[in-house]
Amino acid sequence: MEPTAVAASVDMTFWGLFLQAGIFVKLIMVGLFGASVAVWAVWYSKGKQFKTLHRKGDDFEDIFWSGSHTLESFVRQVNPQQGDHPLASVFVVGLEEWNAASDEERRDGTALQRVRRMMDATARRELEALEAWLPFLATTGSVGPFVGLLGTVWGIMTSFQHIGASKNTSLAVVAPGIAEALFATAIGLFAAIPAVVAYNKLSGSMGRYAARVETFIDEFLTVLERQTTRKAAPNKR
């Protein structure tokens, strides 16, 4: 077959390159394409989740610091089992532990230490749940190009075997096989680049929200300590 005829018989579209690739390279392409779709889905869902959490956090803190409600009234307004509102869960756990402490434990500081430990433990559990799928983004961003490169190397080796068997090194014969192989690397980059961007952006949002939860814990403990000091002051007179 003439080189021009070979070139004419080769489909150089993306779909054509996929169909003409070997089974191993096809599996790599399918896996990378699935990872790319998952990356965009995680980016969208986690971004929407953080936006919702910040909005709920704003509403919660606005009411909390308005002074129009007592601490106990918040227990009836928030549900620590909801799982989508870490600030409320941390607050309820801390307040329940504080209410369970005796007056002596509150005065000597033992109660505050227990409240701190319980709130920190709850915050860690809540934040660990929010970190779900972030390792997947990091792994896809770092491994995706190498998996695509593996498909490229394998495809080039197969292409060279076909070239050796046909004993024809014209560009019309070589180019289709090389294009099929490089297509795997392109898909790997298509999965890895948005994964890296999404991971960096979501990690930043995660860090800011974690700092917000930690700040709320410090402020809440300060409120409890201030109340204890005020109650103990008349007894010293």
VOVEXFI-286567 format. One record per residue (C-alpha): x, y, z; residue in three letters. Coordinates in pm, 1 decimal, always signed. Example, Ala and Ser with C-alpha at 12.3 -4.5 7.8 and 13.67 -1.06 7.14 Angstrom:
// VOVEXFI-286567
<pt><u>+1230.0</u><v>-450.0</v><w>+780.0</w><resn>ALA</resn></pt>
<pt><u>+1367.0</u><v>-106.0</v><w>+714.0</w><resn>SER</resn></pt>
***
This chain:
// VOVEXFI-286567
<pt><u>+0.0</u><v>+0.0</v><w>+0.0</w><resn>MET</resn></pt>
<pt><u>+129.9</u><v>+342.6</v><w>-93.1</w><resn>GLU</resn></pt>
<pt><u>+207.4</u><v>+590.9</v><w>+190.4</w><resn>PRO</resn></pt>
<pt><u>-63.0</u><v>+825.8</v><w>+65.5</w><resn>THR</resn></pt>
<pt><u>-313.9</u><v>+542.2</v><w>+74.2</w><resn>ALA</resn></pt>
<pt><u>-205.9</u><v>+454.0</v><w>+427.6</w><resn>VAL</resn></pt>
<pt><u>-246.0</u><v>+813.6</v><w>+535.7</w><resn>ALA</resn></pt>
<pt><u>-588.6</u><v>+834.5</v><w>+377.1</w><resn>ALA</resn></pt>
<pt><u>-702.9</u><v>+520.5</v><w>+557.0</w><resn>SER</resn></pt>
<pt><u>-605.5</u><v>+657.3</v><w>+900.8</w><resn>VAL</resn></pt>
<pt><u>-863.7</u><v>+855.9</v><w>+1097.6</w><resn>ASP</resn></pt>
<pt><u>-672.3</u><v>+1136.9</v><w>+1273.2</w><resn>MET</resn></pt>
<pt><u>-968.5</u><v>+1258.7</v><w>+1480.5</w><resn>THR</resn></pt>
<pt><u>-964.3</u><v>+1208.1</v><w>+1857.7</w><resn>PHE</resn></pt>
<pt><u>-1218.0</u><v>+927.6</v><w>+1835.2</w><resn>TRP</resn></pt>
<pt><u>-1026.3</u><v>+767.7</v><w>+1548.9</w><resn>GLY</resn></pt>
<pt><u>-698.2</u><v>+781.6</v><w>+1739.8</w><resn>LEU</resn></pt>
<pt><u>-867.6</u><v>+616.3</v><w>+2037.1</w><resn>PHE</resn></pt>
<pt><u>-1017.4</u><v>+334.4</v><w>+1831.1</w><resn>LEU</resn></pt>
<pt><u>-686.2</u><v>+264.2</v><w>+1654.9</w><resn>GLN</resn></pt>
<pt><u>-486.9</u><v>+245.6</v><w>+1978.9</w><resn>ALA</resn></pt>
<pt><u>-394.6</u><v>-84.4</v><w>+2142.5</w><resn>GLY</resn></pt>
<pt><u>-602.8</u><v>-232.5</v><w>+2422.7</w><resn>ILE</resn></pt>
<pt><u>-352.3</u><v>-131.9</v><w>+2693.1</w><resn>PHE</resn></pt>
<pt><u>-340.0</u><v>+228.7</v><w>+2573.4</w><resn>VAL</resn></pt>
<pt><u>-718.5</u><v>+232.2</v><w>+2544.9</w><resn>LYS</resn></pt>
<pt><u>-752.0</u><v>+127.1</v><w>+2909.1</w><resn>LEU</resn></pt>
<pt><u>-517.0</u><v>+407.7</v><w>+3011.4</w><resn>ILE</resn></pt>
<pt><u>-712.2</u><v>+662.6</v><w>+2806.2</w><resn>MET</resn></pt>
<pt><u>-1045.2</u><v>+550.9</v><w>+2952.1</w><resn>VAL</resn></pt>
<pt><u>-908.2</u><v>+563.4</v><w>+3305.9</w><resn>GLY</resn></pt>
<pt><u>-762.8</u><v>+910.7</v><w>+3258.9</w><resn>LEU</resn></pt>
<pt><u>-1080.9</u><v>+1040.6</v><w>+3097.9</w><resn>PHE</resn></pt>
<pt><u>-1285.1</u><v>+903.2</v><w>+3388.8</w><resn>GLY</resn></pt>
<pt><u>-1044.8</u><v>+1068.9</v><w>+3633.5</w><resn>ALA</resn></pt>
<pt><u>-1082.1</u><v>+1398.0</v><w>+3447.8</w><resn>SER</resn></pt>
<pt><u>-1462.2</u><v>+1383.5</v><w>+3473.8</w><resn>VAL</resn></pt>
<pt><u>-1434.2</u><v>+1299.5</v><w>+3844.4</w><resn>ALA</resn></pt>
<pt><u>-1198.1</u><v>+1595.1</v><w>+3900.4</w><resn>VAL</resn></pt>
<pt><u>-1446.1</u><v>+1842.9</v><w>+3757.4</w><resn>TRP</resn></pt>
<pt><u>-1731.5</u><v>+1684.4</v><w>+3955.8</w><resn>ALA</resn></pt>
<pt><u>-1532.6</u><v>+1703.9</v><w>+4282.3</w><resn>VAL</resn></pt>
<pt><u>-1427.0</u><v>+2062.0</v><w>+4211.6</w><resn>TRP</resn></pt>
<pt><u>-1786.4</u><v>+2170.9</v><w>+4156.2</w><resn>TYR</resn></pt>
<pt><u>-1937.7</u><v>+1981.8</v><w>+4451.1</w><resn>SER</resn></pt>
<pt><u>-1667.5</u><v>+2076.3</v><w>+4703.3</w><resn>LYS</resn></pt>
<pt><u>-1667.8</u><v>+2439.2</v><w>+4591.5</w><resn>GLY</resn></pt>
<pt><u>-2044.0</u><v>+2452.1</v><w>+4636.7</w><resn>LYS</resn></pt>
<pt><u>-2011.1</u><v>+2281.9</v><w>+4975.8</w><resn>GLN</resn></pt>
<pt><u>-1757.2</u><v>+2534.5</v><w>+5106.8</w><resn>PHE</resn></pt>
<pt><u>-1969.1</u><v>+2823.3</v><w>+4982.7</w><resn>LYS</resn></pt>
<pt><u>-2269.8</u><v>+2683.0</v><w>+5170.2</w><resn>THR</resn></pt>
<pt><u>-2066.8</u><v>+2627.9</v><w>+5486.8</w><resn>LEU</resn></pt>
<pt><u>-1936.2</u><v>+2984.4</v><w>+5487.1</w><resn>HIS</resn></pt>
<pt><u>-2288.3</u><v>+3118.7</v><w>+5436.5</w><resn>ARG</resn></pt>
<pt><u>-2424.9</u><v>+2907.6</v><w>+5723.2</w><resn>LYS</resn></pt>
<pt><u>-2126.6</u><v>+3006.5</v><w>+5935.6</w><resn>GLY</resn></pt>
<pt><u>-2197.5</u><v>+3374.4</v><w>+5872.8</w><resn>ASP</resn></pt>
<pt><u>-2561.3</u><v>+3332.2</v><w>+5975.0</w><resn>ASP</resn></pt>
<pt><u>-2466.8</u><v>+3129.8</v><w>+6282.1</w><resn>PHE</resn></pt>
<pt><u>-2205.2</u><v>+3374.1</v><w>+6406.9</w><resn>GLU</resn></pt>
<pt><u>-2426.2</u><v>+3676.0</v><w>+6338.5</w><resn>ASP</resn></pt>
<pt><u>-2693.2</u><v>+3535.0</v><w>+6569.2</w><resn>ILE</resn></pt>
<pt><u>-2442.5</u><v>+3399.6</v><w>+6820.3</w><resn>PHE</resn></pt>
<pt><u>-2266.7</u><v>+3731.3</v><w>+6873.2</w><resn>TRP</resn></pt>
<pt><u>-2580.8</u><v>+3942.0</v><w>+6852.4</w><resn>SER</resn></pt>
<pt><u>-2645.3</u><v>+3884.7</v><w>+7223.7</w><resn>GLY</resn></pt>
<pt><u>-3018.2</u><v>+3834.7</v><w>+7164.4</w><resn>SER</resn></pt>
<pt><u>-3006.0</u><v>+3465.7</v><w>+7256.9</w><resn>HIS</resn></pt>
<pt><u>-2866.5</u><v>+3273.3</v><w>+7548.7</w><resn>THR</resn></pt>
<pt><u>-2615.8</u><v>+2995.2</v><w>+7493.3</w><resn>LEU</resn></pt>
<pt><u>-2870.3</u><v>+2732.5</v><w>+7594.4</w><resn>GLU</resn></pt>
<pt><u>-3120.4</u><v>+2851.4</v><w>+7334.5</w><resn>SER</resn></pt>
<pt><u>-2880.3</u><v>+2754.1</v><w>+7058.4</w><resn>PHE</resn></pt>
<pt><u>-2910.9</u><v>+2387.2</v><w>+7150.6</w><resn>VAL</resn></pt>
<pt><u>-3273.4</u><v>+2400.3</v><w>+7040.8</w><resn>ARG</resn></pt>
<pt><u>-3186.3</u><v>+2577.8</v><w>+6716.3</w><resn>GLN</resn></pt>
<pt><u>-2898.8</u><v>+2365.7</v><w>+6581.4</w><resn>VAL</resn></pt>
<pt><u>-2869.1</u><v>+1992.4</v><w>+6530.0</w><resn>ASN</resn></pt>
<pt><u>-2521.1</u><v>+1849.5</v><w>+6580.8</w><resn>PRO</resn></pt>
<pt><u>-2617.6</u><v>+1540.9</v><w>+6383.7</w><resn>GLN</resn></pt>
<pt><u>-2672.5</u><v>+1733.3</v><w>+6059.1</w><resn>GLN</resn></pt>
<pt><u>-2306.3</u><v>+1695.5</v><w>+5958.8</w><resn>GLY</resn></pt>
<pt><u>-2306.7</u><v>+1995.7</v><w>+5725.5</w><resn>ASP</resn></pt>
<pt><u>-2252.4</u><v>+2263.4</v><w>+5987.1</w><resn>HIS</resn></pt>
<pt><u>-1927.1</u><v>+2214.1</v><w>+6181.2</w><resn>PRO</resn></pt>
<pt><u>-1958.1</u><v>+2538.2</v><w>+6378.0</w><resn>LEU</resn></pt>
<pt><u>-2294.5</u><v>+2434.9</v><w>+6518.3</w><resn>ALA</resn></pt>
<pt><u>-2170.2</u><v>+2084.7</v><w>+6599.5</w><resn>SER</resn></pt>
<pt><u>-1862.6</u><v>+2219.7</v><w>+6778.0</w><resn>VAL</resn></pt>
<pt><u>-2076.0</u><v>+2466.1</v><w>+6975.1</w><resn>PHE</resn></pt>
<pt><u>-2328.6</u><v>+2207.4</v><w>+7091.3</w><resn>VAL</resn></pt>
<pt><u>-2060.2</u><v>+1959.9</v><w>+7201.4</w><resn>VAL</resn></pt>
<pt><u>-1877.7</u><v>+2231.1</v><w>+7394.1</w><resn>GLY</resn></pt>
<pt><u>-2190.2</u><v>+2361.7</v><w>+7563.0</w><resn>LEU</resn></pt>
<pt><u>-2308.5</u><v>+2013.0</v><w>+7661.1</w><resn>GLU</resn></pt>
<pt><u>-1970.6</u><v>+1939.3</v><w>+7818.2</w><resn>GLU</resn></pt>
<pt><u>-1978.6</u><v>+2273.1</v><w>+7999.8</w><resn>TRP</resn></pt>
<pt><u>-2328.6</u><v>+2209.9</v><w>+8136.2</w><resn>ASN</resn></pt>
<pt><u>-2219.6</u><v>+1866.4</v><w>+8260.1</w><resn>ALA</resn></pt>
<pt><u>-1935.5</u><v>+2017.3</v><w>+8466.9</w><resn>ALA</resn></pt>
<pt><u>-1973.0</u><v>+2103.2</v><w>+8834.8</w><resn>SER</resn></pt>
<pt><u>-1925.0</u><v>+2453.8</v><w>+8977.0</w><resn>ASP</resn></pt>
<pt><u>-1594.9</u><v>+2349.2</v><w>+9132.0</w><resn>GLU</resn></pt>
<pt><u>-1466.2</u><v>+2218.3</v><w>+8797.0</w><resn>GLU</resn></pt>
<pt><u>-1564.8</u><v>+2545.5</v><w>+8634.2</w><resn>ARG</resn></pt>
<pt><u>-1383.1</u><v>+2751.8</v><w>+8897.0</w><resn>ARG</resn></pt>
<pt><u>-1056.6</u><v>+2555.5</v><w>+8890.6</w><resn>ASP</resn></pt>
<pt><u>-1039.4</u><v>+2545.3</v><w>+8509.8</w><resn>GLY</resn></pt>
<pt><u>-1084.7</u><v>+2168.9</v><w>+8471.3</w><resn>THR</resn></pt>
<pt><u>-1413.8</u><v>+2215.3</v><w>+8287.9</w><resn>ALA</resn></pt>
<pt><u>-1258.3</u><v>+2453.1</v><w>+8035.1</w><resn>LEU</resn></pt>
<pt><u>-986.0</u><v>+2202.8</v><w>+7956.8</w><resn>GLN</resn></pt>
<pt><u>-1241.2</u><v>+1927.7</v><w>+7895.4</w><resn>ARG</resn></pt>
<pt><u>-1453.1</u><v>+2157.5</v><w>+7680.8</w><resn>VAL</resn></pt>
<pt><u>-1144.7</u><v>+2246.4</v><w>+7476.2</w><resn>ARG</resn></pt>
<pt><u>-1058.2</u><v>+1879.5</v><w>+7420.2</w><resn>ARG</resn></pt>
<pt><u>-1413.2</u><v>+1786.7</v><w>+7321.7</w><resn>MET</resn></pt>
<pt><u>-1449.4</u><v>+2080.2</v><w>+7083.7</w><resn>MET</resn></pt>
<pt><u>-1108.2</u><v>+2011.3</v><w>+6926.2</w><resn>ASP</resn></pt>
<pt><u>-1196.3</u><v>+1644.0</v><w>+6876.2</w><resn>ALA</resn></pt>
<pt><u>-1530.0</u><v>+1734.5</v><w>+6717.4</w><resn>THR</resn></pt>
<pt><u>-1364.2</u><v>+1992.7</v><w>+6495.0</w><resn>ALA</resn></pt>
<pt><u>-1108.3</u><v>+1736.0</v><w>+6375.1</w><resn>ARG</resn></pt>
<pt><u>-1382.5</u><v>+1488.6</v><w>+6284.2</w><resn>ARG</resn></pt>
<pt><u>-1580.9</u><v>+1753.3</v><w>+6100.0</w><resn>GLU</resn></pt>
<pt><u>-1277.7</u><v>+1881.0</v><w>+5909.9</w><resn>LEU</resn></pt>
<pt><u>-1164.3</u><v>+1530.1</v><w>+5819.1</w><resn>GLU</resn></pt>
<pt><u>-1504.6</u><v>+1475.4</v><w>+5659.9</w><resn>ALA</resn></pt>
<pt><u>-1461.9</u><v>+1796.2</v><w>+5461.4</w><resn>LEU</resn></pt>
<pt><u>-1121.8</u><v>+1678.7</v><w>+5335.4</w><resn>GLU</resn></pt>
<pt><u>-1282.0</u><v>+1386.5</v><w>+5151.6</w><resn>ALA</resn></pt>
<pt><u>-1172.4</u><v>+1366.0</v><w>+4785.3</w><resn>TRP</resn></pt>
<pt><u>-890.1</u><v>+1616.9</v><w>+4829.3</w><resn>LEU</resn></pt>
<pt><u>-633.1</u><v>+1332.0</v><w>+4830.2</w><resn>PRO</resn></pt>
<pt><u>-788.1</u><v>+1211.0</v><w>+4503.8</w><resn>PHE</resn></pt>
<pt><u>-724.3</u><v>+1550.9</v><w>+4345.5</w><resn>LEU</resn></pt>
<pt><u>-366.1</u><v>+1553.8</v><w>+4470.4</w><resn>ALA</resn></pt>
<pt><u>-303.7</u><v>+1202.1</v><w>+4341.4</w><resn>THR</resn></pt>
<pt><u>-457.3</u><v>+1273.8</v><w>+4001.9</w><resn>THR</resn></pt>
<pt><u>-256.3</u><v>+1593.7</v><w>+3967.2</w><resn>GLY</resn></pt>
<pt><u>+73.4</u><v>+1421.5</v><w>+4042.5</w><resn>SER</resn></pt>
<pt><u>+20.7</u><v>+1080.5</v><w>+3881.7</w><resn>VAL</resn></pt>
<pt><u>-194.6</u><v>+1170.4</v><w>+3579.4</w><resn>GLY</resn></pt>
<pt><u>+89.9</u><v>+1292.0</v><w>+3353.5</w><resn>PRO</resn></pt>
<pt><u>+299.8</u><v>+984.6</v><w>+3432.0</w><resn>PHE</resn></pt>
<pt><u>+12.4</u><v>+747.4</v><w>+3357.3</w><resn>VAL</resn></pt>
<pt><u>-39.9</u><v>+928.4</v><w>+3026.8</w><resn>GLY</resn></pt>
<pt><u>+332.5</u><v>+904.6</v><w>+2957.5</w><resn>LEU</resn></pt>
<pt><u>+317.9</u><v>+530.0</v><w>+3021.2</w><resn>LEU</resn></pt>
<pt><u>+50.5</u><v>+502.2</v><w>+2753.6</w><resn>GLY</resn></pt>
<pt><u>+262.4</u><v>+712.1</v><w>+2519.1</w><resn>THR</resn></pt>
<pt><u>+574.1</u><v>+498.7</v><w>+2569.2</w><resn>VAL</resn></pt>
<pt><u>+374.9</u><v>+181.3</v><w>+2519.5</w><resn>TRP</resn></pt>
<pt><u>+208.5</u><v>+319.9</v><w>+2208.2</w><resn>GLY</resn></pt>
<pt><u>+541.1</u><v>+430.8</v><w>+2058.0</w><resn>ILE</resn></pt>
<pt><u>+693.0</u><v>+87.7</v><w>+2121.6</w><resn>MET</resn></pt>
<pt><u>+397.7</u><v>-75.1</v><w>+1946.1</w><resn>THR</resn></pt>
<pt><u>+424.0</u><v>+174.2</v><w>+1661.1</w><resn>SER</resn></pt>
<pt><u>+793.8</u><v>+97.5</v><w>+1612.7</w><resn>PHE</resn></pt>
<pt><u>+715.6</u><v>-273.2</v><w>+1602.0</w><resn>GLN</resn></pt>
<pt><u>+464.2</u><v>-210.8</v><w>+1323.1</w><resn>HIS</resn></pt>
<pt><u>+714.9</u><v>+5.7</v><w>+1138.2</w><resn>ILE</resn></pt>
<pt><u>+977.4</u><v>-267.0</v><w>+1162.3</w><resn>GLY</resn></pt>
<pt><u>+733.6</u><v>-527.5</v><w>+1037.4</w><resn>ALA</resn></pt>
<pt><u>+623.3</u><v>-315.9</v><w>+740.5</w><resn>SER</resn></pt>
<pt><u>+978.1</u><v>-194.4</v><w>+665.8</w><resn>LYS</resn></pt>
<pt><u>+838.9</u><v>+146.4</v><w>+576.6</w><resn>ASN</resn></pt>
<pt><u>+963.9</u><v>+457.7</v><w>+759.0</w><resn>THR</resn></pt>
<pt><u>+774.3</u><v>+721.0</v><w>+564.6</w><resn>SER</resn></pt>
<pt><u>+600.4</u><v>+996.9</v><w>+760.6</w><resn>LEU</resn></pt>
<pt><u>+261.8</u><v>+875.4</v><w>+643.2</w><resn>ALA</resn></pt>
<pt><u>+325.5</u><v>+544.0</v><w>+818.7</w><resn>VAL</resn></pt>
<pt><u>+502.4</u><v>+677.1</v><w>+1128.5</w><resn>VAL</resn></pt>
<pt><u>+280.8</u><v>+977.0</v><w>+1210.0</w><resn>ALA</resn></pt>
<pt><u>-48.8</u><v>+795.1</v><w>+1289.5</w><resn>PRO</resn></pt>
<pt><u>+113.6</u><v>+565.0</v><w>+1543.7</w><resn>GLY</resn></pt>
<pt><u>+301.5</u><v>+848.4</v><w>+1711.9</w><resn>ILE</resn></pt>
<pt><u>-18.9</u><v>+1055.7</v><w>+1721.9</w><resn>ALA</resn></pt>
<pt><u>-206.6</u><v>+770.8</v><w>+1891.8</w><resn>GLU</resn></pt>
<pt><u>+66.9</u><v>+742.7</v><w>+2152.8</w><resn>ALA</resn></pt>
<pt><u>+87.1</u><v>+1115.7</v><w>+2226.7</w><resn>LEU</resn></pt>
<pt><u>-290.4</u><v>+1130.1</v><w>+2263.3</w><resn>PHE</resn></pt>
<pt><u>-255.3</u><v>+938.0</v><w>+2591.3</w><resn>ALA</resn></pt>
<pt><u>-22.4</u><v>+1204.4</v><w>+2732.3</w><resn>THR</resn></pt>
<pt><u>-265.6</u><v>+1476.4</v><w>+2623.8</w><resn>ALA</resn></pt>
<pt><u>-547.9</u><v>+1308.9</v><w>+2814.2</w><resn>ILE</resn></pt>
<pt><u>-320.2</u><v>+1271.2</v><w>+3117.7</w><resn>GLY</resn></pt>
<pt><u>-247.3</u><v>+1643.8</v><w>+3116.1</w><resn>LEU</resn></pt>
<pt><u>-615.9</u><v>+1718.3</v><w>+3062.7</w><resn>PHE</resn></pt>
<pt><u>-687.2</u><v>+1531.4</v><w>+3387.1</w><resn>ALA</resn></pt>
<pt><u>-385.4</u><v>+1653.7</v><w>+3585.3</w><resn>ALA</resn></pt>
<pt><u>-396.3</u><v>+2030.1</v><w>+3519.6</w><resn>ILE</resn></pt>
<pt><u>-750.0</u><v>+2095.1</v><w>+3652.8</w><resn>PRO</resn></pt>
<pt><u>-678.6</u><v>+1851.8</v><w>+3938.8</w><resn>ALA</resn></pt>
<pt><u>-381.9</u><v>+2060.5</v><w>+4054.2</w><resn>VAL</resn></pt>
<pt><u>-576.9</u><v>+2387.1</v><w>+4023.9</w><resn>VAL</resn></pt>
<pt><u>-877.9</u><v>+2240.0</v><w>+4205.2</w><resn>ALA</resn></pt>
<pt><u>-661.1</u><v>+2096.1</v><w>+4483.4</w><resn>TYR</resn></pt>
<pt><u>-485.1</u><v>+2426.7</v><w>+4545.8</w><resn>ASN</resn></pt>
<pt><u>-809.3</u><v>+2622.0</v><w>+4548.5</w><resn>LYS</resn></pt>
<pt><u>-999.2</u><v>+2377.3</v><w>+4769.8</w><resn>LEU</resn></pt>
<pt><u>-702.7</u><v>+2338.1</v><w>+5005.5</w><resn>SER</resn></pt>
<pt><u>-703.7</u><v>+2714.6</v><w>+5051.0</w><resn>GLY</resn></pt>
<pt><u>-1075.7</u><v>+2710.3</v><w>+5126.0</w><resn>SER</resn></pt>
<pt><u>-1021.0</u><v>+2421.7</v><w>+5365.4</w><resn>MET</resn></pt>
<pt><u>-745.4</u><v>+2607.3</v><w>+5550.0</w><resn>GLY</resn></pt>
<pt><u>-953.8</u><v>+2921.8</v><w>+5584.5</w><resn>ARG</resn></pt>
<pt><u>-1252.8</u><v>+2728.9</v><w>+5717.2</w><resn>TYR</resn></pt>
<pt><u>-1036.7</u><v>+2532.7</v><w>+5963.1</w><resn>ALA</resn></pt>
<pt><u>-895.7</u><v>+2862.0</v><w>+6093.0</w><resn>ALA</resn></pt>
<pt><u>-1249.2</u><v>+2992.8</v><w>+6128.8</w><resn>ARG</resn></pt>
<pt><u>-1353.0</u><v>+2693.1</v><w>+6338.6</w><resn>VAL</resn></pt>
<pt><u>-1043.2</u><v>+2724.9</v><w>+6558.5</w><resn>GLU</resn></pt>
<pt><u>-1108.3</u><v>+3096.8</v><w>+6608.6</w><resn>THR</resn></pt>
<pt><u>-1467.0</u><v>+3025.7</v><w>+6710.9</w><resn>PHE</resn></pt>
<pt><u>-1348.4</u><v>+2768.5</v><w>+6966.0</w><resn>ILE</resn></pt>
<pt><u>-1108.9</u><v>+3022.0</v><w>+7120.6</w><resn>ASP</resn></pt>
<pt><u>-1377.3</u><v>+3290.3</v><w>+7132.6</w><resn>GLU</resn></pt>
<pt><u>-1636.6</u><v>+3054.9</v><w>+7280.9</w><resn>PHE</resn></pt>
<pt><u>-1397.0</u><v>+2941.2</v><w>+7553.2</w><resn>LEU</resn></pt>
<pt><u>-1325.9</u><v>+3304.3</v><w>+7630.1</w><resn>THR</resn></pt>
<pt><u>-1698.4</u><v>+3365.1</v><w>+7676.4</w><resn>VAL</resn></pt>
<pt><u>-1723.5</u><v>+3070.2</v><w>+7918.2</w><resn>LEU</resn></pt>
<pt><u>-1418.9</u><v>+3186.2</v><w>+8111.3</w><resn>GLU</resn></pt>
<pt><u>-1558.2</u><v>+3537.9</v><w>+8137.8</w><resn>ARG</resn></pt>
<pt><u>-1889.1</u><v>+3405.3</v><w>+8272.2</w><resn>GLN</resn></pt>
<pt><u>-1706.8</u><v>+3195.8</v><w>+8532.7</w><resn>THR</resn></pt>
<pt><u>-1501.2</u><v>+3492.9</v><w>+8643.5</w><resn>THR</resn></pt>
<pt><u>-1808.8</u><v>+3712.0</v><w>+8682.3</w><resn>ARG</resn></pt>
<pt><u>-1991.0</u><v>+3451.3</v><w>+8890.3</w><resn>LYS</resn></pt>
<pt><u>-1688.2</u><v>+3395.6</v><w>+9112.3</w><resn>ALA</resn></pt>
<pt><u>-1624.5</u><v>+3767.2</v><w>+9171.2</w><resn>ALA</resn></pt>
<pt><u>-1919.7</u><v>+3830.5</v><w>+9414.5</w><resn>PRO</resn></pt>
<pt><u>-1815.2</u><v>+3531.3</v><w>+9625.4</w><resn>ASN</resn></pt>
<pt><u>-1475.2</u><v>+3688.0</v><w>+9692.2</w><resn>LYS</resn></pt>
<pt><u>-1623.1</u><v>+4002.0</v><w>+9847.7</w><resn>ARG</resn></pt>
***
